[in-house]
Amino acid sequence: QVQLVQSGGGLVQAGGFLRLSCAASGRTFRSDTMGWFRQAPGKEREFIAAIAWYGLNTDYADSLKGRFTISRDVAKNVVYLQMNSLKPEDTAVYYCAAKRDYSGSAYQPKDYSYWGQGTQVFVSS
């Protein structure tokens, strides 16, 4: 059974940084795209970034490009989200997710089959 277990997150001051981790297990992910999303209170779940499990393809939301970086460690089956220069508006619950490469859009939450448990990030001003 596929599991995505997240770690990291918490409280940070504006301008600070955090790294989120997502440990994947339960199958081989060589044909998967891994994504990070976030959801603030009262808002829809928002795409942050995606990465192909194998290969170098990454994609980012335009508004977050340059501050957020997605990466993965294939040997450890872990996907990371490095978040720099954090702002109060980055406060949200952050989720990692997995989908097959050939299935739907990397930008749409509905096209992802598996989700992590979510982790709260709070950025104070």
Steps between C-alpha positions, in 0.01 A plus 500: 500500500635836397587736781632854492622613839587865542734665745628850558294814520416705805537863600753732338549875482459688175817481295588161643511160339364150547544165330216256470556131437271235356601136540334273245448127540281216382602469137761611253458860394709502184194587293366763734487873523526634853335828584478748783183694567379730773166610635436809706181539706203578277699450180532226243794265494777668303772347285855578610737274309537161337789272413533183298625217716760413240646766281557868555160643416369747753221753484399784728218740559616827348434692821729271702779438255832617640401462865389136507699204371382144455745211497507128566737235625429191294708272723308608811159533332461851638379819336590837646365851484750767596327827582704819530419863570171397654218750524191509721287421195683167471315388813303189407479126534744343258444167329709268289331280244575232240352419163596289205683700233241418235200584715349849476668829576786568740327825597164359604447351846220282366745311280714380789424160646690507826548772759710560805337586831571870470727717710432847634732786412447826686701807406488785749551861402 
